[in-house]
Amino acid sequence: MNTRFFRSMLVFVSAAGSSAILLAQSTPPAQTAEIEAAYTMAIEKRTDAIIQELALNDSAKQARLHDLITNQYRSLRARDEAIEAKLKSGGKDPKVERAGMVQEMSKPLHEQFLAKLGSELTPEQLAKVKDKMTYNKVKVTYDAYCEIIPNLSDADKAKIMELLKAARDEAIDGGSADEKSAIFQKYKDKINEYLNAHGHDVAKAYADWNARQPKPTAGEPEPAK
């Protein structure tokens, strides 16, 4: 097996998730096998990290959760494959049609997955699984709002957390990192609308926060954006 190719595919799959199948459909069988092996390695790594975060002492439960989570990743990829196949057959606006199909096909997968997790885990542990599947975006984004927007009230903070948790619940169905980020952005827009309607100027707060950040010294490169 070409090691360089395999590593590049692993990076691709980790970042793009289900989109790897599109490449697989147009590649020779040997490369398709490598892509599949890379995908399996990627979801095994993600699943192991989730189970490690839970710190369980029950090996049987660990095995059940391992199969449950990896199967969910594969189910989401199969969903995306089915959607892409339907879109290729033609129809209405692909973007609009895809959104509707994702919502419809995700609902049973989402409900079954959470029900099975709930039978194995406490609510606190279930929240950890959701956080790991969405790159801890709830905490990262919440902390950023608290740092950037001055004088947030307890009610403001509660609303921010409420919307971020709603984003997390939707984003666990995302088939790629980009899809998860897009879902969180949709809810961040809602948060910004709420804050602007409740006495805050979000755009000014961001501008003021950026102005307070340390500037690079002479000869030091600008940070990547």
Secondary structure as GFF3:
##gff-version 3
##sequence-region A 1 225
A	DSSP	alpha_helix	3	16	.	.	.	ID=ss1
A	DSSP	three_ten_helix	17	19	.	.	.	ID=ss2
A	DSSP	alpha_helix	20	24	.	.	.	ID=ss3
A	DSSP	alpha_helix	29	54	.	.	.	ID=ss4
A	DSSP	alpha_helix	59	88	.	.	.	ID=ss5
A	DSSP	alpha_helix	94	120	.	.	.	ID=ss6
A	DSSP	alpha_helix	123	133	.	.	.	ID=ss7
A	DSSP	alpha_helix	137	148	.	.	.	ID=ss8
A	DSSP	alpha_helix	154	171	.	.	.	ID=ss9
A	DSSP	alpha_helix	177	197	.	.	.	ID=ss10
A	DSSP	alpha_helix	202	212	.	.	.	ID=ss11
###
